[in-house]
Amino acid sequence: MLDWTGARRSTRRWKALNHEPGIQGNLDRSPLRLSEYIKRRVTDIPGEGGNRNGHIFNLGHGILPTAPTDNVKYMIDLVHELSARK
């Protein structure tokens, strides 16, 4: 699993496994209220996993009740857009 606390270390482990199993990358849920943060991190997380098939995007520990609904929708739409296979 990749998370906001140790993505680089986890990526090295995944590479050592020849990228065989799927991998889950987490977005820290706390700053979900900032759209600039969302775009930057959502764009970065798949790259930390090598932009490979088998990457599962996850919001770490779920959505806080204080998260703006529009930002949650923005995050989901952005994940879908970036993960669409062309």
CYANA upper distance limits for C-alpha pairs under 8 A (distance plus 0.5 A):
  1 MET  CA      7 ALA  CA      8.48
  1 MET  CA     10 SER  CA      7.00
  1 MET  CA     23 ILE  CA      6.12
  1 MET  CA     24 GLN  CA      5.23
  1 MET  CA     25 GLY  CA      6.38
  1 MET  CA     26 ASN  CA      8.16
  2 LEU  CA      6 GLY  CA      7.11
  2 LEU  CA      7 ALA  CA      5.15
  2 LEU  CA      8 ARG  CA      8.38
  2 LEU  CA     10 SER  CA      6.11
  2 LEU  CA     11 THR  CA      7.48
  2 LEU  CA     23 ILE  CA      7.72
  2 LEU  CA     24 GLN  CA      6.31
  2 LEU  CA     25 GLY  CA      4.79
  2 LEU  CA     26 ASN  CA      6.43
  2 LEU  CA     48 GLU  CA      8.50
  2 LEU  CA     49 GLY  CA      8.28
  3 ASP  CA      7 ALA  CA      5.81
  3 ASP  CA     25 GLY  CA      6.08
  3 ASP  CA     26 ASN  CA      4.98
  3 ASP  CA     27 LEU  CA      7.13
  3 ASP  CA     28 ASP  CA      8.14
  3 ASP  CA     60 GLY  CA      8.13
  4 TRP  CA     26 ASN  CA      6.90
  4 TRP  CA     27 LEU  CA      6.83
  4 TRP  CA     28 ASP  CA      6.62
  6 GLY  CA     10 SER  CA      6.78
  7 ALA  CA     11 THR  CA      6.50
  7 ALA  CA     25 GLY  CA      8.37
  7 ALA  CA     48 GLU  CA      7.23
  8 ARG  CA     12 ARG  CA      6.91
  8 ARG  CA     48 GLU  CA      7.48
  9 ARG  CA     13 ARG  CA      7.08
 10 SER  CA     14 TRP  CA      6.78
 11 THR  CA     15 LYS  CA      6.69
 11 THR  CA     48 GLU  CA      7.02
 11 THR  CA     49 GLY  CA      6.52
 12 ARG  CA     16 ALA  CA      6.74
 13 ARG  CA     17 LEU  CA      7.06
 14 TRP  CA     18 ASN  CA      7.15
 14 TRP  CA     19 HIS  CA      5.84
 14 TRP  CA     20 GLU  CA      8.30
 14 TRP  CA     21 PRO  CA      8.38
 14 TRP  CA     23 ILE  CA      8.08
 15 LYS  CA     19 HIS  CA      5.78
 17 LEU  CA     21 PRO  CA      8.13
 21 PRO  CA     54 GLY  CA      7.67
 22 GLY  CA     53 ASN  CA      8.24
 22 GLY  CA     54 GLY  CA      4.79
 22 GLY  CA     55 HIS  CA      6.18
 22 GLY  CA     56 ILE  CA      7.69
 23 ILE  CA     49 GLY  CA      7.88
 23 ILE  CA     54 GLY  CA      6.66
 23 ILE  CA     55 HIS  CA      5.40
 23 ILE  CA     56 ILE  CA      6.46
 24 GLN  CA     55 HIS  CA      6.19
 24 GLN  CA     56 ILE  CA      4.91
 24 GLN  CA     57 PHE  CA      6.28
 24 GLN  CA     58 ASN  CA      7.07
 25 GLY  CA     45 ILE  CA      6.79
 25 GLY  CA     46 PRO  CA      7.87
 25 GLY  CA     49 GLY  CA      7.96
 25 GLY  CA     55 HIS  CA      7.57
 25 GLY  CA     56 ILE  CA      6.62
 25 GLY  CA     57 PHE  CA      5.59
 25 GLY  CA     58 ASN  CA      6.31
 26 ASN  CA     45 ILE  CA      8.03
 26 ASN  CA     57 PHE  CA      6.70
 26 ASN  CA     58 ASN  CA      5.18
 26 ASN  CA     59 LEU  CA      5.84
 26 ASN  CA     60 GLY  CA      5.72
 27 LEU  CA     41 ARG  CA      7.47
 27 LEU  CA     42 VAL  CA      7.79
 27 LEU  CA     45 ILE  CA      8.13
 27 LEU  CA     57 PHE  CA      8.34
 27 LEU  CA     58 ASN  CA      6.81
 27 LEU  CA     59 LEU  CA      5.38
 27 LEU  CA     60 GLY  CA      6.09
 28 ASP  CA     32 LEU  CA      8.17
 28 ASP  CA     59 LEU  CA      7.00
 28 ASP  CA     60 GLY  CA      5.99
 29 ARG  CA     59 LEU  CA      6.60
 29 ARG  CA     60 GLY  CA      6.38
 29 ARG  CA     61 HIS  CA      7.65
 29 ARG  CA     62 GLY  CA      7.39
 29 ARG  CA     63 ILE  CA      6.75
 29 ARG  CA     64 LEU  CA      7.51
 30 SER  CA     64 LEU  CA      7.83
 31 PRO  CA     37 TYR  CA      7.45
 31 PRO  CA     38 ILE  CA      8.37
 32 LEU  CA     37 TYR  CA      7.81
 32 LEU  CA     38 ILE  CA      6.87
 32 LEU  CA     67 ALA  CA      6.55
 32 LEU  CA     68 PRO  CA      8.21
 32 LEU  CA     71 ASN  CA      7.20
 32 LEU  CA     72 VAL  CA      7.74
 33 ARG  CA     67 ALA  CA      6.04
 33 ARG  CA     68 PRO  CA      6.48
 33 ARG  CA     71 ASN  CA      6.89
 34 LEU  CA     38 ILE  CA      6.96
 34 LEU  CA     71 ASN  CA      8.06
 35 SER  CA     39 LYS  CA      6.77
 35 SER  CA     71 ASN  CA      6.81
 35 SER  CA     74 TYR  CA      8.43
 36 GLU  CA     40 ARG  CA      6.83
 37 TYR  CA     41 ARG  CA      6.53
 38 ILE  CA     42 VAL  CA      6.25
 38 ILE  CA     71 ASN  CA      8.47
 38 ILE  CA     75 MET  CA      6.82
 39 LYS  CA     43 THR  CA      6.47
 39 LYS  CA     75 MET  CA      7.92
 39 LYS  CA     78 LEU  CA      8.00
 40 ARG  CA     44 ASP  CA      6.68
 41 ARG  CA     45 ILE  CA      6.47
 42 VAL  CA     46 PRO  CA      7.94
 42 VAL  CA     75 MET  CA      7.76
 42 VAL  CA     78 LEU  CA      7.75
 42 VAL  CA     79 VAL  CA      7.10
 43 THR  CA     47 GLY  CA      7.92
 43 THR  CA     82 LEU  CA      7.97
 44 ASP  CA     48 GLU  CA      6.94
 45 ILE  CA     49 GLY  CA      7.27
 45 ILE  CA     57 PHE  CA      8.39
 46 PRO  CA     50 GLY  CA      6.91
 46 PRO  CA     51 ASN  CA      5.50
 46 PRO  CA     52 ARG  CA      8.23
 46 PRO  CA     55 HIS  CA      7.54
 46 PRO  CA     57 PHE  CA      8.27
 47 GLY  CA     51 ASN  CA      5.50
 49 GLY  CA     55 HIS  CA      7.26
 51 ASN  CA     55 HIS  CA      8.01
 57 PHE  CA     79 VAL  CA      8.14
 59 LEU  CA     63 ILE  CA      7.71
 63 ILE  CA     67 ALA  CA      7.26
 67 ALA  CA     71 ASN  CA      7.72
 67 ALA  CA     72 VAL  CA      7.61
 68 PRO  CA     72 VAL  CA      7.04
 69 THR  CA     73 LYS  CA      6.75
 70 ASP  CA     74 TYR  CA      6.55
 71 ASN  CA     75 MET  CA      6.61
 72 VAL  CA     76 ILE  CA      6.82
 73 LYS  CA     77 ASP  CA      6.58
 74 TYR  CA     78 LEU  CA      6.53
 75 MET  CA     79 VAL  CA      6.68
 76 ILE  CA     80 HIS  CA      6.75
 77 ASP  CA     81 GLU  CA      6.59
 78 LEU  CA     82 LEU  CA      6.57
 79 VAL  CA     83 SER  CA      6.45
 80 HIS  CA     84 ALA  CA      6.52
